[in-house]
């Protein structure tokens, strides 16, 4: 219910906007029948006559979808993984928790079952552009033995992630082999999505698979930039 002052205000407003014939027919003290426009709800929602012209988001492609879309036989697939595992402080070599290594096994084995050559890349710690031989910010050598054991195949490793050595190692892969690239953060441009580093990674493979959930939100060369140089990701 409206208060009396509010009702009087509505009454006067209605007289101002009502058709002339209605104003003439209504005595000063009479109750006015509001036009239909005033009987409508105070608030209404209607569909906009315009529609969005933004393109529909692309459907996300998982590894099974990739295998269904293209023949992976003999192709190089770059898989971004997360190999940040803790090392024993006593020797800086022994992996003390292989949870992250075991997490990538299903994806890698699936690709191998499609006769693809799998190239793994990952950062390790925070070397900030420096080449560090050992420790939690060093080379990825400590993960190779355990990863080979989990996958049931020999994991080859190259001491760089781009450049002539990495390209030669990638080109030499034969059906169903696994190659591990060196710590991507040995290059300072990795965390800045450096175009040169991204292009270097793109030279190594035909397709890209993201299997590092913990780093997928970062726009780095190995997580984002490199995909621009792949046939499909």
N, C-alpha and C positions, 0 to 999 in steps of 0.2 A: 504494500500500500504506500502511496505517496503522502507526504505530509501536506497540510493545507497550503502553505506558501508555495510548495513545489507544484501542487495541483493547479493553483491559480496561474503560475508561470506557464505551465503547459497549455492551459486553457487559452491564454492570451496569444501564445505562439501559434496555436492552431488556428485562431481567428485571422492572424496575419497572413498565413500561408494557405488557408482554405479557399476554395473557389468563391467568386463573388456571389453566385446564386445561393450558396450555403450561408454566407455571412448575412445576406439580406433576409433570408428566411428565419434566421435564428434570433429570437428576442434576446435582449441584453442579459436577462437573468436565466435564460433557458440553458439546458444542457446541450452541448454541441456533440454531434456524432462525428468523430474524427474520420477523415478520409482513410482509405485503405492503407495508404503509405504510413499512417501513424499507428496502424494496428499491427504492423510487422514487428518482429522481435527487434529489440534495441541493437543487438549484435547479430550479424549473420556472416557466414563463411561461404564464399563462392569460388569456383574454379577460375584460375587466372586464364585469360584468353591467350596468354603467351605460354610457350613451352621451352624447356631448356634445350639449347643446341649443343651442349657439352657432349663430347663423345662418351659412349658407354665404357666403363672400365674394362680393361682386358682381363680375361679369365686367367687365373694363375695356373701355370703348367707344372705339374709334379714330375718326378723322374719317370713314373710309369707313362704319363702322358707324352713325355719326350720320346720314350722308346716306341710308343705307338705312332708318333708323328713322323719319325725318321728311322732309317736303318742305321743303328749304331755300330754295326759290325766293322771293326778295324778303324773306327774313328777315335780321335782323341777327345776326351771329355774332361774339362777342368772342373774339379770339385772343390769348392771352398769349404774347408772343415775347421773345426776348433780343436787344436792339439795342445792347448794350454794345460798341461798336466803337471802336478807337483813333482819335484825331484827330491831325492834324499839329500839333505844338507851335508851329510858326511862325505859324499862323493860327487854330487852334482850330476849324476848320470842315471842312477836307478829311479825308475818311475814308481812312486809310492801309491798312486791311485790311477787306475787305467779306465775310469768311468767314461771319460770323453773319447778315448780310443775305441772302446766297445760301442759307443753310440753311433759311430760312422760305419760300422761293419755292414749293417743291412743295405745301406745305399751303395757302398762300394761293391759288395757281392752281387747285388742286382745288376749293376752296370757290367760287371765281369761276366755275368750269365748271358748278357747280350753281346758278348765278345768285343766290348769297347776297351780302349786303353784308358786307364784312369790316371789322371794327373792331380795330385793332392797339393793344395796350397793352404798355408795357415801362418798367422803371426805367432810369436812365442814371447810372452812377456812384453817389456817396454824398452827395447834397446835404443829407441829414438834416433835411428839413422846410423848407429854405430855397429860395426861387425864385432860381436862378442863371441868368443870361442866356446865358452862353457857357462853353465849356470842357468838360472830361470829366465834370463834375457838373451840366451845364447843360441847356438845352432840347434837344429831339430834332430840331430843324430841320436839322442837318447830314446826317442820314441820308435825308431826303426825296428829294433829286435822284437819288441812286444807287438807292434802293429803287424809285422810279418807273421807272427805266430797266430794272431787273431784272425787274419785274413786267409791264412793257409797258402799264401804265395809270397815270393820274395818282393820286398818293397825296395826298389832302387832309389837312390837319393843323389841329387845334384847340389853343388854348393853355391847355387844362385837361384833366383826365381825368374830372372829375365836375362836376355843377352845371348851370346853365341853358345855358351856351355849348356844353358837351359834349352835353347832351341835344338841343339844337336841331340840332347838326351830325349827330348820329346819326339823328334823325327825318327829316332832309332827304335821307338817302342814297336813291338809286334803284338799281335792279337792277344788281349787279355793280360797285359802287364800293368804294373802299378809303379808310378814314379812320384817321389816326394820332392817338392821344391823347397828351397831354403826359406828361412824366416823372412816373411814379406816386410817386416818392420826394420830390416837392415837398411831399407830405403826410407828416408825421412818423408818422402812424398806419399807413402802409403796412406797415412791418416788424413792427407789433404786431397785425396782422390786425384793424384798427379796423372796428367794425361799421358806422359811418356811411359810411366810404369804400367798404366792400364793397357796401352797399346802393346807393350812388350809381353804382357800376359796373354793378350789376344792372339799373338803369333803362335802360341803353343798348342791351341786346341780349336776344335770346330764348335763345340757346345759347352755350355756352362751349367753347373748344378750348384745351388746354394744349400749346404747341409750344416751350416754353422748358425744355429738359431740365436746364440748369444751375441753374435756380431752382425746379424742381418739388418739391424736398424741403423748401422753406420754406413755413411756414403764414402767408403774407402776405395782405393784402386782395385783391390782384390774382391770387394763385395759388390761394387756398383760400376765403376768405370770400365772394368774389363769386359763387362757384358756387352758394351757397345761394339765390341770387335768380334763378337761371336755370331755364328749363323743363327743360333737359337739359345735361349736360356730359360 
